[in-house]
Amino acid sequence: MTTQRTAYRSAILHSIDDPYEVGLENSFEFFEDGILVVENGHIIDLGPAEAVLARQPDSLHVTEYQHKLITAGFIDTHIHYPQTGMIASYGEQLLDWLENYTFPEELKFKNPVYARQVANIFLNELASNGTTTALVFGTVHRESVDVFFEEAQKRNLRMIAGKVLMDRNAPDYLTDTPESGYQDSKALIEKWHKKDRLLYAVTPRFAPTCTDEQLATVGKLLEEYPDVYMHTHLSENKKEIEWVLALFPDRETYLDVYDHYKLLKERAVFAHGVHLTDCECQRLAESGSAISFCPTSNLFLGSGLFNLPKMEHHGVRVGMGTDVGAGTSFSLLQTMSEGYKVLQLQQQKLHPFKSLYLATLGGARALYLDDKIGNLEPGKEADFVVLDLHATPLMSFRMQQAKTLEEQLFVLMSLGDDRTVSKTFIYGEKAYDAEETTEPAMVTKKKAS
């Protein structure tokens, strides 16, 4: 980690609150000519260039970026690293997709050499897409999580991950038991939770693949380690919901299955939530649980359309997730674009400032990490991204027609992808630079502090 004070000059935009709560005009901060100052892995100053330069020492080293936009690093609140190699698998909906593609691929992660190879490809893809924090599924194999954390630690990343718990309705080669799942999870928590910037998530795959005994074990782990995360799936697909209610006939709703075993809490993140009742939304809000909105995945698998205004009405915390590999892109810019379309199909609007919030500060709030990441306020960890407003000829031409910041941001989200990411900084260190490599998979990070 570089301890020297450094500064970056560019247009700077970041979210400071939820547009739904404070209004669009009060939800962001923008400096057309701004400076971001970093020292010891943290942001120590931010503001208009003239004002920042006046209060910083004359010796301050300033790197200037032309036609760029600096914003907070993107936060992916739901993604599967073992599914990197099966992204873009054709022609199935959720349950068949799991059986035909997902489970056979995840078997390979029993081999730590393969798991490490994929972990590095995965982490390089995140960096080249401007994603600096993610909530990540491993596989049922303890080795898959050890390897992932080892590679994330080398890069000094703030990552959250966990071993999958799954003891029924899956191939025998991918199941554990309540006891082995408990022991493996406990060992991983003791080893990795809060080590450097790493955090642990207890990870039952979803209710259909967990017996009552295993869900009770999850509740036990959360009681023993109250500051870990809980990460699973919820109400993604209508057939899935029918299956859950058949498997748990004593429970009123899908969410009630998790609630019965005390899995709803702060730092509990449920992916999808496409088909939730008002009562379920209210219970999520009351418990401080969060939903990960995964539009590319929901469209790709034909799962349904997420009702964001309904979540806002009930006060549910919401972040954005790519859900690779059902999601078809590591890019949260592309995910924002698909989110806009999901709302359009419901005759609703997703404003670009709200999209930016969901992909940054909203994700941080869903993860209860907004005191550390999510925007560029002084004191936060220096995870940020430099976006190229002229990354492609079409984007450059379109930007010339944009008359407002709002329009520029919408063009960025509609036309942007990994080509738009010029540089990604992790804890104040440059982790990816598009100008230095044409192969993101070859990007490596200096060792952690």
C-alpha positions, 0 to 999 in steps of 0.5 A: 500500500502506498502511504504517499499522499496522491491526488486525482483531478477529473470530473467527479460524481458520487452518490451521497443519499438515496434519491427516493429519500432525499430527492434527485437533486440532493442525492449526489455530489458533482464536481466538474473539475474536482480533485480526490486526495488519497493517503494510506488507502483512504480518501482524505479530501474531495472537492472543487480543484481550486478549493482542494489545491488551496488547502493541500501542500504545494508538493501534492502530486496530482494526476489529471484525467481528461474526458474522464469521470471518477466515481466510487467503485461498483459494489456487486451484491450477488455473484457466483465466482464458480459460474464464470466458466458457464456464463452464457449457457443457452436455453433454460429456466432456473431449475433446469439451468441449475441441473444441466449447467451449474451443478456439473461446473461446480463439481470442478471446484473440488480441485483447488488448482482449478478453483484458483485459476477461476478465482483469478479470472473472476477477480480480474474481470471484476477489476476490469469492470470497475467492481471493487467489492462483491458478495460472492457464492463459492461452492460446497467445497471448503477449498473453493472458499479458501482459494478465493479468499487467498487470491482476494487477500493478495489484492487487498480487496474488500470481499465477502464470500462463503461456502455453499450449504446444500444437503438435498435435491442436488447431485450427491457429489455436491451435497454436504451434511448439516454437521459437515456444513457447520464445521466447515463454515465455522472453520472458514469464519474463524480463518477469514472473517475480518482478516484484512478487508475480507468478510464471511457470509454463511451461504445456504444455496436456497431453501429447496436444497437445504433440509430443516436441520441444515437451515437450523444449523445456519441459524446456529452459526448466525447466533454464534457469529452475529456479525457475519453475513447470510447470503442466499436466494429468494423468490426468483422463479414461480416454480421455485416458490411452488416447490418451496411451499411443497417442501415446507408445508407448515410455512406460509411463504418462501420468506417465512421458511428463512424467518422460521430459522432466524435467518433474517437480520442485518447483513442478510442478503437475499438475491432476486426477490422478484415475486414477493408479497407486501407482507414479505417486503415489510418483514425484510424491512423490519429485520434490516435484511436486503435484496439484491436486484439482478436484472440481467439474470432475471431477464436471461432466465425469464424469472420475472420483473423486479418491482423496485418501487414496491421495495422503496415503499416498504423501506427494503434495502436494495443493492444491485447484483450481476448474478454471473453466471445466470447474469450475462455480464460482469459489468454493473454499467450493463446491469444498470442498463438492464435494470432500466429496461426491467422498470420500463416493462412495468411502466416505471422509471429508473433514473440514472442517479438512482442506478448509480446509487444502487450500484455504489452507496445503495449496495454499501448500505445493503451490506452495512458497509456504508461507513467504509465504502460506497462513495467518495466521502473523506474517511472512506476507503479509497476504492474508486473507478475512472470511467472514460466518457469517450471509450467508443466512437459512438459514446464519444459522438453521443456525449457531444450531444448530451446537454446535462449531467443526467443525460451524460450519466444515462448515456454512460449506463446505456452504452457503457461496459468494460471498455468504459472502465479506464482505471480501477483503484483498490485501497488507493492502489491502481489495480487495473489500467486499460492503457497498460493491458489489452488482456484484463485476465493478466492484471495482477495486484500488488500484495496486500498491506 
